[in-house]
Amino acid sequence: MNEYMVWLIIGIAICLLVFIGVPLLGKIIREKDFRDQVSGKKPERKAPSGFRTGEPAEESVEIQSIKEASRLKSMQNLFGPK
């Protein structure tokens, strides 16, 4: 085996280690954190009082009608002219 082949094998091994090891390490850390919170070793993390949870804001009638009109137009393209 020449030197190029050795470096290629080492590079592939490092890539595999990164692509498999990083998600696995993240999963292990999340599981340990969850177990610590459930057992009471670590206090439960809570969002601040003013934190928005991502709930959709109330839409005006105009925005709803524009969305509905664009949805109907896209359905015409999908199902053909009416």
ZIMO-V366720 format. One record per residue. N is the residue number from 1. SS is DSSP state (alpha for helix, beta for strand, coil for the rest). PSI is psi as a letter, one per 20 degrees, with the letter a starting at -180 (none if undefined). OMEGA is omega in whole degrees, 0 to 359 (999 if undefined). Layout:
n=<N | N>
ss=<SS | SS>
psi=<PSI | PSI>
omega=<OMEGA | OMEGA>
//
This chain:
n=<1 | 2 | 3 | 4 | 5 | 6 | 7 | 8 | 9 | 10 | 11 | 12 | 13 | 14 | 15 | 16 | 17 | 18 | 19 | 20 | 21 | 22 | 23 | 24 | 25 | 26 | 27 | 28 | 29 | 30 | 31 | 32 | 33 | 34 | 35 | 36 | 37 | 38 | 39 | 40 | 41 | 42 | 43 | 44 | 45 | 46 | 47 | 48 | 49 | 50 | 51 | 52 | 53 | 54 | 55 | 56 | 57 | 58 | 59 | 60 | 61 | 62 | 63 | 64 | 65 | 66 | 67 | 68 | 69 | 70 | 71 | 72 | 73 | 74 | 75 | 76 | 77 | 78 | 79 | 80 | 81 | 82>
ss=<coil | coil | alpha | alpha | alpha | alpha | alpha | alpha | alpha | alpha | alpha | alpha | alpha | alpha | alpha | alpha | alpha | alpha | alpha | alpha | alpha | alpha | alpha | alpha | alpha | alpha | alpha | alpha | alpha | alpha | alpha | alpha | alpha | alpha | alpha | alpha | alpha | alpha | alpha | coil | coil | coil | coil | coil | coil | coil | coil | coil | coil | coil | coil | coil | coil | coil | coil | coil | coil | coil | coil | coil | alpha | alpha | alpha | alpha | alpha | alpha | alpha | alpha | alpha | alpha | alpha | alpha | alpha | alpha | alpha | alpha | alpha | alpha | alpha | coil | coil | coil>
psi=<p | r | h | g | h | g | h | g | g | g | g | h | g | g | g | g | g | g | h | h | h | g | h | g | g | g | g | g | g | g | g | g | g | g | h | h | g | h | i | j | h | p | q | p | p | q | q | r | h | j | p | p | i | j | p | q | q | p | q | r | h | g | g | g | h | g | g | h | g | h | g | h | h | h | h | h | h | g | j | r | q | none>
omega=<179 | 186 | 179 | 182 | 179 | 179 | 178 | 179 | 179 | 179 | 179 | 179 | 179 | 178 | 179 | 179 | 180 | 184 | 179 | 186 | 183 | 177 | 179 | 178 | 177 | 180 | 180 | 180 | 179 | 180 | 179 | 178 | 178 | 180 | 179 | 179 | 182 | 182 | 178 | 179 | 182 | 181 | 180 | 178 | 180 | 179 | 176 | 187 | 182 | 185 | 178 | 185 | 180 | 177 | 183 | 179 | 179 | 182 | 178 | 181 | 180 | 181 | 178 | 181 | 178 | 179 | 181 | 179 | 179 | 177 | 179 | 178 | 180 | 177 | 177 | 178 | 182 | 186 | 180 | 182 | 181 | 999>
//
